[in-house]
């Protein structure tokens, strides 16, 4: 048993106690107590320091100065209190079971620092499914590991302000999944992951592709940027986008669609609209030729098993990106359903992904917004509900939790929450999960970059974590504007001096 840290005081409850400590205690520290049927583990969720001499009744500086001297001479002046949430019996927690004592501990019970050995047994379990993400924030000798199986089966939300380390955490997760030859699909909205080093032959970088022949007329209208209120143009496109046109591939498809649109404009009432639709088709064909691939047979053809597949969405508009992500989600879900059915009996066609897949949606507030129905939101909701049965996991990442659909957020079985100062964001996270207490939510404003609270099914207990930094990445870095401007000015100065000193051949200076 470690040296005693403090003694329980005041009113004790089965799940909450207060102790007087011999030193200041940090939020996120783990402590143990012995009572009831054995050793119990607790987490410090609130901490305070008070002074009798330096209380709130001091009225001026001189009184404060004198009180400071009195406090320095009095060993009993300072009070260090820790508010602890009881997590369960230690031996049961080591077996991933959280069983609370039936009775509260008596005041006067001694409180101890949790040992490294006990914490390692809980937060750094052995097994292939447990991967290291960092260390405990208050005890860096203890690894913080997470259960990848639970991420895939129960989903994960990574939430924080900009610059707090969301992309770093996803990158770390991707590297670890690459190491164990897992399959992951990352929808990269801001080109954050293209420079991530996954090791030799473990990554697959690709641009998002949309096969326009496989879309509905309404979705094709969004892709080629026909406005929703342009009813005549929508009518022309629906008339032109026939099954016969859909059978054409490559350039033949676009030519057939243009010809059919012009034919739909034979009616005088739709002549102007048809002309505009043709212009829209021509523009989309030219501007988005790398994205709109009418020759693609299968949208999953470029996604590879056993690799980290980073799908670049940078070149797409928000509406196009939404359609692309929903397109991939729908196909991935259908493929995993096919793979699951195949295990139960013969199947007509082979699935592309015989093993589970983990999908990451960055900027989740854009793709699965709270107050708007989008295609991605529909299929993300299906994945959140059905993914567990079919081996399709979902990770949503956002700096605006308040903007995410609450139903989908509530289905994320695990959470990684970093610094968050907006009360609306905190309230939205608190309402969506029972894994985080109000006291833990209140601590989100005090976290530093790279620090997080892990909660939910991917960890045995709520955990304050110092996330490892991924060195092999070039993402999420602030631009050094002043340095860049100085370099540009220096280059201009050199160029100017060079031009002024240049003397043409045969020219004689005075």
C-alpha positions in Angstrom: 0.0 0.0 0.0 1.3 3.5 -0.9 1.8 6.2 1.7 -1.5 7.7 2.9 -2.6 10.8 0.9 -5.5 12.0 3.0 -8.6 11.3 5.1 -12.3 11.3 4.2 -14.3 14.1 5.7 -17.9 15.4 5.6 -20.8 13.5 4.1 -19.9 10.4 2.1 -22.1 8.9 -0.6 -21.8 5.5 -2.3 -20.5 7.2 -5.5 -19.0 10.5 -4.2 -16.7 11.4 -1.3 -14.5 14.3 -0.1 -11.1 14.0 1.5 -8.7 16.3 3.1 -5.3 15.9 1.6 -1.8 16.5 2.9 -0.9 18.1 -0.5 -2.6 19.8 -3.4 -4.3 17.1 -5.6 -4.8 17.4 -9.4 -8.0 16.8 -11.2 -7.6 13.4 -13.0 -5.6 11.7 -10.2 -6.7 8.3 -9.1 -6.9 7.3 -5.4 -7.7 4.1 -3.5 -9.6 3.4 -0.3 -10.1 0.2 1.6 -13.6 -0.4 2.9 -16.5 -2.8 2.4 -15.4 -5.8 0.5 -11.9 -4.5 -0.5 -9.9 -1.9 -2.2 -11.9 0.8 -4.1 -10.7 3.1 -6.9 -11.8 6.7 -7.2 -11.1 9.6 -9.6 -10.5 13.2 -8.4 -13.0 15.3 -10.3 -12.7 18.6 -8.4 -9.9 20.1 -6.3 -9.6 23.1 -4.1 -7.1 25.0 -1.9 -8.3 27.3 0.9 -6.6 29.4 3.7 -8.1 30.4 7.0 -5.9 33.4 7.3 -6.4 34.5 3.6 -10.2 34.1 3.4 -12.8 36.2 1.5 -13.3 38.5 4.4 -10.0 40.4 3.8 -10.7 44.0 3.0 -7.5 45.6 1.8 -3.9 44.9 0.7 -2.3 45.6 4.1 -4.6 43.1 5.8 -3.8 40.6 3.0 0.0 41.1 3.4 -0.2 40.6 7.2 -2.5 37.5 6.8 0.0 36.0 4.3 2.7 36.2 7.0 0.4 34.6 9.6 -0.5 31.8 7.1 3.2 31.2 6.5 3.8 30.6 10.2 0.7 28.4 10.7 1.1 24.8 9.5 -2.7 24.3 9.9 -3.7 27.3 7.8 -3.9 25.5 4.3 -6.7 23.1 3.4 -6.3 20.8 0.3 -9.6 19.1 -0.6 -10.3 16.6 -3.3 -13.8 15.6 -4.5 -13.7 12.0 -5.7 -16.1 10.0 -7.8 -16.1 6.3 -6.8 -15.4 4.1 -9.8 -15.7 0.6 -8.3 -13.9 -2.2 -6.6 -10.3 -2.4 -7.9 -10.2 -6.2 -8.5 -13.4 -6.0 -10.5 -12.2 -3.0 -12.6 -9.1 -5.1 -13.6 -11.6 -7.5 -15.1 -13.5 -4.7 -16.9 -16.4 -4.7 -14.5 -17.5 -1.6 -12.7 -19.2 -2.6 -9.4 -19.9 0.1 -6.9 -19.9 -0.6 -3.2 -23.4 -0.8 -1.7 -22.5 1.4 1.3 -20.5 4.6 1.4 -17.2 4.7 3.3 -17.1 6.1 6.8 -15.6 9.6 7.3 -12.1 9.1 8.6 -11.3 6.4 6.0 -7.7 6.8 4.8 -7.1 7.8 1.1 -4.1 6.5 -0.8 -2.4 7.3 -4.1 -3.3 4.6 -6.7 -0.2 2.5 -7.5 1.3 2.4 -11.0 0.8 -1.4 -11.0 -2.9 -1.1 -10.3 -3.5 1.7 -12.8 -1.6 -0.2 -15.5 -3.8 -3.3 -15.0 -6.8 -1.1 -15.7 -5.7 1.4 -18.3 -3.1 -0.6 -20.2 -4.6 -4.1 -20.7 -2.8 -6.6 -22.8 -4.3 -8.1 -25.9 -4.2 -7.3 -29.7 -7.3 -5.2 -29.5 -5.7 -2.7 -27.1 -3.5 -0.1 -28.7 -1.4 2.6 -27.0 -2.7 6.2 -27.6 -0.6 8.0 -24.9 -0.2 8.0 -21.2 -2.3 8.9 -18.2 -2.2 12.7 -17.8 -1.4 12.6 -14.1 0.8 9.5 -14.2 2.9 9.3 -17.3 4.4 6.0 -16.2 1.1 4.4 -17.1 0.2 3.8 -20.8 -3.3 4.8 -21.9 -4.6 2.1 -24.3 -7.9 1.9 -26.1 -9.9 -1.0 -27.5 -10.1 -0.9 -31.3 -12.8 -3.6 -31.4 -15.1 -1.3 -29.4 -14.3 1.7 -31.7 -15.4 -0.4 -34.8 -18.4 -1.9 -33.1 -19.6 1.0 -31.0 -18.3 4.1 -32.9 -16.2 7.1 -31.7 -16.6 10.9 -31.5 -13.5 13.1 -31.4 -14.6 16.6 -30.3 -12.5 19.7 -29.5 -11.8 23.3 -30.4 -9.6 23.9 -33.5 -5.9 23.3 -32.8 -6.4 21.1 -29.7 -5.2 17.8 -31.4 -8.2 16.1 -33.1 -6.3 15.3 -36.3 -3.3 14.2 -34.3 -5.4 11.7 -32.4 -7.0 10.4 -35.6 -3.6 10.1 -37.2 -2.3 8.1 -34.3 -5.3 5.8 -34.5 -4.7 5.4 -38.2 -1.0 4.5 -37.7 -1.9 1.9 -35.1 -4.6 0.4 -37.3 -2.1 0.3 -40.2 0.3 -1.5 -38.0 -2.2 -4.3 -37.4 -3.2 -4.4 -41.1 -6.7 -3.0 -40.5 -8.9 -1.3 -43.1 -9.8 2.4 -42.6 -11.4 5.0 -44.8 -10.7 8.7 -44.0 -12.8 11.4 -45.7 -10.2 14.2 -45.8 -12.0 17.5 -46.2 -9.0 19.8 -45.6 -6.1 17.7 -46.9 -5.0 17.0 -43.4 -3.8 13.4 -43.9 -2.1 13.3 -47.3 1.3 13.8 -45.8 0.9 11.2 -43.0 3.5 8.5 -43.0 1.8 5.1 -42.5 4.9 3.1 -43.2 5.8 1.1 -46.2 2.9 0.3 -48.4 0.2 0.8 -45.7 -1.6 3.8 -47.1 -3.7 4.5 -50.2 -4.2 8.1 -51.1 -7.0 8.8 -53.6 -9.3 11.6 -54.9 -13.0 11.2 -54.3 -14.8 10.0 -57.4 -18.4 10.2 -58.3 -20.0 8.1 -61.0 -22.8 10.4 -62.3 -24.5 7.5 -64.1 -25.3 5.9 -60.7 -26.9 9.0 -59.2 -30.5 10.0 -59.1 -31.5 13.0 -61.2 -31.8 15.2 -58.1 -28.3 14.2 -56.9 -26.9 14.8 -60.3 -28.5 18.3 -60.3 -26.7 19.1 -57.1 -23.3 17.8 -58.5 -23.6 20.0 -61.6 -24.8 22.9 -59.5 -28.3 23.4 -60.6 -30.2 25.4 -58.0 -33.0 23.7 -56.1 -35.5 26.4 -57.1 -34.7 26.2 -60.8 -37.8 24.0 -61.5 -37.6 24.3 -65.3 -33.9 23.2 -65.4 -34.7 20.3 -63.0 -37.5 19.3 -65.4 -35.2 19.3 -68.4 -32.5 17.2 -66.5 -35.1 14.6 -65.4 -36.4 14.3 -68.9 -32.8 13.9 -70.3 -31.4 11.6 -67.6 -33.0 8.4 -69.0 -32.0 4.8 -68.5 -30.7 4.8 -72.1 -28.4 7.7 -71.3 -27.3 6.0 -68.0 -26.1 3.0 -70.0 -23.5 5.1 -71.8 -20.0 5.3 -70.3 -17.2 7.8 -70.3 -17.4 10.7 -72.8 -20.4 9.0 -74.5 -22.4 9.5 -71.4 -21.8 13.3 -71.3 -22.5 13.6 -75.1 -25.7 11.6 -74.7 -26.8 13.7 -71.7 -26.2 17.0 -73.6 -28.1 15.7 -76.7 -31.0 14.5 -74.5 -31.1 17.9 -72.7 -31.2 19.8 -76.0 -34.0 17.5 -77.2 -36.0 18.2 -74.0 -35.7 21.9 -74.9 -37.7 21.3 -78.1 -40.7 22.5 -76.2 -40.6 26.3 -76.4 -41.4 26.6 -72.7 -38.2 24.8 -71.7 -35.9 26.0 -74.5 -34.1 28.6 -72.3 -33.8 26.1 -69.4 -32.4 23.4 -71.6 -29.7 25.8 -72.8 -28.7 26.6 -69.2 -28.7 22.8 -68.4 -26.3 22.2 -71.3 -24.1 24.9 -70.1 -24.1 23.4 -66.5 -23.2 20.0 -67.9 -20.4 21.4 -70.0 -19.0 23.4 -67.1 -19.2 20.4 -64.8 -17.6 18.1 -67.4 -14.7 20.5 -67.8 -14.2 21.7 -64.2 -14.7 18.4 -62.4 -13.3 15.9 -65.0 -11.1 14.4 -62.2 -14.1 13.9 -59.9 -17.0 13.0 -62.1 -16.0 9.6 -63.7 -18.7 8.2 -65.9 -16.6 5.2 -66.7 -16.3 4.0 -63.2 -18.0 0.7 -62.6 -17.7 0.4 -58.9 -17.1 3.3 -56.5 -15.3 1.0 -54.1 -12.8 -0.2 -56.7 -10.0 2.1 -55.6 -10.5 1.5 -51.8 -8.1 -1.2 -50.7 -8.3 -3.8 -48.0 -5.8 -3.8 -45.1 -4.8 -0.2 -45.8 -5.5 3.4 -44.5 -7.5 4.8 -47.4 -7.4 8.6 -47.4 -10.1 10.0 -49.8 -9.3 13.6 -50.7 -12.4 15.9 -50.8 -10.5 19.2 -51.2 -11.5 19.8 -54.8 -15.2 19.2 -54.2 -17.8 21.8 -53.3 -19.6 21.2 -50.0 -22.7 19.8 -51.9 -20.5 17.5 -54.0 -18.5 16.4 -51.0 -21.7 15.5 -49.2 -22.9 13.4 -52.1 -19.5 11.7 -52.5 -19.3 10.8 -48.8 -22.9 9.5 -48.7 -22.2 7.5 -51.9 -19.2 5.7 -50.3 -21.0 5.2 -47.0 -24.0 3.5 -48.8 -21.7 1.2 -50.8 -19.5 0.3 -47.8 -22.6 -0.6 -45.8 -24.0 -2.7 -48.5 -20.7 -4.5 -49.1 -20.4 -5.3 -45.3 -23.9 -6.6 -45.3 -23.0 -8.8 -48.2 -19.9 -10.0 -46.4 -22.0 -10.8 -43.3 -24.6 -12.7 -45.3 -21.9 -14.7 -47.0 -20.7 -16.1 -43.7 -24.2 -17.6 -43.2 -24.3 -19.2 -46.7 -23.3 -19.0 -50.3 -23.5 -15.6 -52.0 -23.9 -14.7 -55.7 -21.0 -12.1 -55.6 -17.9 -11.7 -53.5 -17.8 -8.7 -51.1 -14.8 -6.3 -51.5 -14.3 -6.1 -47.8 -14.5 -9.5 -46.0 -13.2 -7.9 -42.7 -14.5 -4.9 -40.7 -13.9 -1.4 -41.9 -13.5 1.8 -39.9 -14.8 5.1 -41.5 -13.7 8.6 -40.4 -15.8 11.7 -41.2 -13.9 14.9 -40.6 -15.9 18.2 -40.2 -18.9 16.1 -39.0 -20.9 19.3 -38.3 -20.8 19.9 -42.1 -21.9 16.4 -43.2 -24.3 15.5 -40.4 -25.7 18.8 -39.3 -28.3 19.2 -36.5 -30.9 21.3 -38.4 -30.6 20.0 -42.0 -31.2 16.8 -43.8 -28.2 15.7 -45.9 -27.4 12.4 -47.7 -24.4 11.8 -45.5 -26.5 12.3 -42.4 -29.0 9.7 -43.6 -26.4 7.0 -44.2 -24.2 8.0 -41.2 -27.3 7.4 -39.1 -27.8 4.0 -40.7 -24.1 3.1 -40.0 -24.5 4.3 -36.4 -27.5 2.1 -35.9 -26.5 -1.0 -38.0 -22.7 -0.9 -38.1 -22.3 -3.0 -35.1 -24.0 -6.0 -36.8 -22.1 -5.6 -40.0 -18.6 -4.6 -39.0 -18.7 -1.0 -40.2 -17.4 1.4 -37.6 -17.8 5.2 -37.6 -15.6 8.0 -36.2 -16.9 11.5 -36.3 -14.6 14.5 -35.8 -15.7 18.0 -35.2 -14.8 21.3 -33.5 -18.5 22.3 -33.3 -20.3 19.5 -31.4 -23.4 21.8 -31.0 -23.8 21.6 -34.8 -23.9 17.8 -35.0 -27.1 15.8 -35.1 -27.8 14.8 -31.5 -29.3 11.4 -32.5 -26.1 10.3 -34.2 -23.8 11.8 -31.6 -25.7 9.9 -28.9 -25.0 6.6 -30.7 -21.2 7.2 -30.4 -20.3 4.6 -27.8 -16.9 6.2 -27.1 -15.7 9.8 -26.7 -12.4 11.6 -27.0 -13.1 15.2 -25.8 -10.4 17.8 -25.7 -10.5 21.5 -24.8 -13.9 23.0 -25.3 -14.9 26.5 -24.0 -18.3 27.1 -25.6 -21.1 26.3 -23.1 -23.4 25.2 -26.0 -20.8 22.6 -27.1 -20.4 21.3 -23.5 -24.1 21.1 -23.0 -24.6 19.2 -26.3 -21.9 16.7 -25.4 -23.3 16.3 -21.9 -26.8 15.6 -23.2 -25.5 13.1 -25.7 -23.7 10.8 -23.3 -23.9 9.4 -19.8 -20.1 8.6 -19.8 -19.0 12.1 -18.7 -20.1 13.6 -15.4 -20.9 17.3 -15.0 -17.7 17.8 -13.1 -15.6 16.2 -15.9 -17.4 18.4 -18.5 -16.5 21.4 -16.4 -12.8 20.5 -16.7 -12.8 20.8 -20.6 -11.8 24.5 -20.5 -8.6 23.7 -18.5 -7.2 21.1 -20.9 -4.0 21.9 -22.9 -3.4 20.9 -26.6 -2.9 17.2 -26.8 -4.8 16.5 -23.6 -8.1 14.7 -23.6 -10.8 13.0 -21.6 -11.5 9.5 -22.9 -14.8 7.9 -21.9 -17.1 5.2 -23.1 -16.6 1.7 -24.2 -13.1 2.0 -25.8 -11.6 2.5 -22.3 -12.3 0.7 -19.0 -12.9 3.9 -17.1 -13.1 7.7 -17.8 -9.5 8.7 -18.3 -7.4 11.9 -18.5 -4.9 11.2 -21.3 -1.8 12.9 -22.7 -2.1 11.8 -26.3 1.2 10.9 -28.1 2.2 13.3 -30.8 2.5 11.9 -34.3 5.9 13.2 -35.6 5.4 12.0 -39.2 2.8 14.4 -40.2 2.4 17.9 -41.7 -1.1 18.9 -40.8 -3.0 21.3 -38.7 0.0 23.6 -38.5 -0.6 27.4 -38.2 0.9 29.4 -41.1 3.9 31.5 -40.2 2.8 34.6 -42.1 5.5 37.0 -40.8 8.3 34.6 -41.8 6.8 34.1 -45.2 6.4 37.8 -45.8 10.0 38.5 -44.8 11.2 35.8 -47.1 9.2 37.3 -50.0 10.5 40.8 -49.2 14.1 39.5 -49.2 13.6 37.8 -52.6 12.2 41.0 -54.1 15.1 43.0 -52.7 17.7 40.7 -54.2 15.9 40.7 -57.5 15.8 44.5 -57.5 19.5 44.8 -56.7 20.3 42.3 -59.4 18.4 44.2 -62.0 19.9 47.6 -61.0 23.4 46.2 -61.2 23.0 44.6 -64.6 25.0 46.4 -67.4 24.1 45.5 -71.0 26.9 44.3 -73.2 28.6 47.3 -75.0 27.1 49.9 -72.6 29.7 52.2 -71.1 28.9 53.8 -67.7 30.0 57.3 -67.0 
